[in-house]
């Protein structure tokens, strides 16, 4: 049995099965990327709920991710057989895909997949997150309309990028289901949680609508998007 006692995070979230991947997360759009990937890839793992309002600032969690954001993992069977700790959801997706040789492709397809993961990490995720803040949460109290308008317009632009990419009849963002879809689709789904579908003109993007429906219908997605449970 693998000994993970050298990792301080296991003092707060003990591993029941230290021989499998330890996931420290919460079911947000970023968090479910990793649980969905683990389900899609068929990798055994153990999920630990880390609240985004308190747990992420504890010394134990910061020992794994000094940036105090979920998700993060420990893989007891990392490169060369040594345990690997890793944070940043995009990096984790690439690592898990490389570990299994699945959902990332090879050659040019690999880089195309990574390109779209970066599209989500650098654009769609941050911009949709700001839209949620300024449209639904405390930012909505700001009288100046310009912040909301900026992120509404940017969300529309990014949705148009998606619509264009899906306009040649492809079902998935690179043609084949990949970690790029696992990165992107949960953030598109967040528009409903933010109550922002109407304001971004959701009905103007029928191919993206259908894309999200296909994604949400996958059994691994249905399971992974509720891991770890909120309560």
C-alpha positions in Angstrom: 0.0 0.0 0.0 1.3 3.5 -0.9 2.3 5.7 1.9 1.0 9.3 1.4 1.8 10.5 4.9 4.5 12.8 3.5 1.7 14.9 1.9 0.3 17.3 4.6 -3.1 17.4 2.9 -3.8 13.8 3.9 -3.8 14.9 7.5 -7.0 16.8 6.9 -8.4 14.5 4.2 -7.1 11.0 5.0 -6.9 8.6 2.1 -9.0 5.5 2.5 -7.3 3.9 -0.5 -3.9 5.5 -1.0 -3.2 3.4 -4.0 -5.6 5.3 -6.2 -5.7 8.9 -7.4 -6.7 11.3 -4.7 -9.0 14.1 -5.9 -9.5 17.3 -3.9 -12.4 19.2 -5.4 -15.8 20.7 -5.3 -18.5 20.4 -8.1 -17.9 23.8 -9.8 -17.3 24.1 -13.6 -13.5 23.8 -12.9 -13.9 21.0 -10.3 -16.0 18.7 -12.4 -13.6 18.7 -15.3 -11.4 16.4 -13.4 -14.1 14.1 -11.9 -15.7 13.8 -15.4 -12.3 13.0 -16.9 -11.6 10.4 -14.3 -14.9 8.8 -15.0 -14.5 8.9 -18.8 -11.0 7.5 -18.6 -12.0 4.7 -16.2 -9.3 5.6 -13.7 -9.9 4.6 -10.0 -9.9 7.5 -7.7 -11.0 8.8 -4.3 -12.8 12.1 -4.0 -12.5 14.5 -1.1 -14.8 17.5 -0.8 -12.9 20.8 -0.4 -15.2 23.8 0.2 -14.3 26.8 -1.9 -15.2 29.3 0.8 -13.0 27.9 3.6 -11.1 24.6 3.0 -9.0 26.1 0.1 -7.4 28.5 2.6 -6.3 25.9 5.1 -2.6 25.1 5.5 -3.2 21.5 4.4 -4.8 22.4 1.1 -2.3 25.2 0.5 0.5 22.6 0.9 -0.9 21.0 -2.3 -2.0 24.1 -4.2 -0.5 27.4 -3.0 -2.9 29.2 -5.4 -5.8 28.0 -3.1 -8.1 26.8 -5.9 -9.7 23.5 -6.6 -9.2 21.0 -8.1 -5.9 19.3 -7.2 -4.8 15.7 -7.2 -2.2 13.3 -5.9 -1.5 10.4 -8.1 0.4 7.7 -6.1 1.5 6.2 -9.4 3.0 9.2 -11.1 5.8 9.3 -13.6 8.6 6.8 -12.9 6.3 5.3 -10.2 6.7 8.2 -7.8 3.7 10.0 -6.3 2.8 13.2 -8.2 0.9 16.2 -6.8 -0.7 18.5 -9.4 -3.0 21.5 -9.5 -4.6 23.6 -12.3 -7.5 21.8 -14.0 -6.1 22.1 -17.5 -2.8 20.6 -16.5 -4.5 17.8 -14.7 -6.6 17.0 -17.8 -3.5 16.8 -20.0 -1.7 14.7 -17.4 -4.6 12.2 -17.1 -5.0 12.0 -20.9 -1.3 11.4 -21.3 -1.3 8.8 -18.5 -3.9 6.7 -20.2 -3.2 7.6 -23.9 -6.9 8.6 -24.3 -9.0 11.7 -25.1 -6.0 13.7 -26.4 -5.0 12.3 -29.7 -1.5 12.2 -31.1 0.6 14.2 -33.5 -1.2 17.3 -34.8 -4.5 16.2 -33.2 -2.8 16.3 -29.7 -1.8 20.0 -30.2 -5.3 20.8 -31.6 -6.8 19.3 -28.4 -4.4 21.2 -26.1 -5.2 24.4 -28.1 -8.9 24.2 -27.2 -8.1 23.3 -23.6 -6.2 26.6 -23.5 -9.1 28.4 -25.2 -11.2 27.4 -22.2 -8.5 28.0 -19.6 -7.5 31.5 -20.9 -10.8 32.7 -22.3 -14.0 31.0 -21.9 -13.6 30.1 -18.2 -12.3 33.4 -16.9 -14.7 35.5 -19.0 -17.8 33.4 -18.1 -16.7 33.5 -14.4 -16.6 37.3 -14.5 -20.0 37.3 -16.3 -21.4 35.3 -13.4 -19.9 37.6 -10.8 -21.2 40.8 -12.5 -24.5 39.4 -13.6 -25.6 37.2 -10.7 -23.5 37.8 -7.7 -22.3 40.9 -5.8 -21.1 42.6 -8.9 -24.7 43.0 -10.0 -25.0 45.6 -7.3 -22.6 47.9 -9.1 -24.6 50.7 -10.8 -22.0 51.2 -13.6 -23.3 48.9 -16.4 -19.9 48.8 -18.2 -18.5 45.7 -16.4 -21.6 43.7 -17.1 -21.8 44.8 -20.7 -18.1 43.9 -21.2 -18.5 40.3 -20.0 -21.9 39.8 -21.7 -20.3 40.9 -25.0 -17.2 38.8 -24.4 -19.4 35.8 -23.6 -21.3 36.3 -26.9 -18.1 36.5 -28.8 -16.8 33.3 -27.3 -20.0 31.5 -27.9 -19.7 32.6 -31.6 -16.3 31.0 -31.7 -17.8 27.8 -30.5 -20.7 28.0 -32.9 -18.3 28.6 -35.8 -16.1 25.6 -34.8 -19.2 23.3 -34.6 -20.6 24.6 -37.9 -19.0 21.9 -40.1 -21.1 19.2 -38.7 -18.7 18.0 -36.1 -20.2 16.7 -32.8 -17.2 17.6 -30.7 -14.8 20.5 -30.6 -12.0 18.8 -32.4 -14.1 16.2 -34.2 -13.5 13.5 -31.6 -14.6 13.6 -28.0 -11.6 14.8 -25.9 -10.4 16.6 -22.8 -11.1 19.8 -24.7 -14.8 19.0 -24.5 -14.4 18.1 -20.8 -12.8 21.5 -20.2 -15.3 23.6 -22.3 -18.7 22.1 -21.8 -19.1 22.6 -18.0 -18.4 26.3 -18.4 -21.0 26.6 -21.1 -23.4 24.9 -18.8 -22.6 27.5 -16.1 -24.6 30.1 -18.1 -27.8 28.4 -16.9 -26.6 28.5 -13.2 -25.8 32.2 -13.7 -29.2 32.9 -15.1 -27.4 34.4 -18.1 -28.7 32.4 -21.1 -31.2 35.0 -22.2 -28.8 38.0 -21.9 -26.1 36.3 -24.0 -28.6 35.2 -26.7 -28.4 31.5 -26.0 -31.0 30.7 -28.7 -28.7 32.3 -31.3 -26.2 29.4 -30.9 -28.2 26.2 -31.9 -25.1 24.1 -32.6 -23.6 25.0 -29.2 -27.0 24.2 -27.6 -26.9 20.7 -29.2 -23.3 20.3 -28.3 -24.0 20.9 -24.6 -27.0 18.5 -24.7 -24.8 15.8 -26.2 -22.2 16.3 -23.5 -24.6 16.3 -20.6 -26.2 13.1 -21.9 -23.0 11.1 -21.5 -23.2 8.7 -18.5 -19.7 9.6 -17.2 -20.6 13.2 -17.3 -23.8 12.7 -15.4 -21.9 10.9 -12.7 -18.8 13.1 -12.7 -20.6 16.4 -12.5 -21.9 15.5 -9.0 -18.5 14.4 -7.5 -17.8 15.1 -4.8 -21.3 15.6 -3.6 -22.1 19.0 -2.3 -23.6 17.6 0.9 
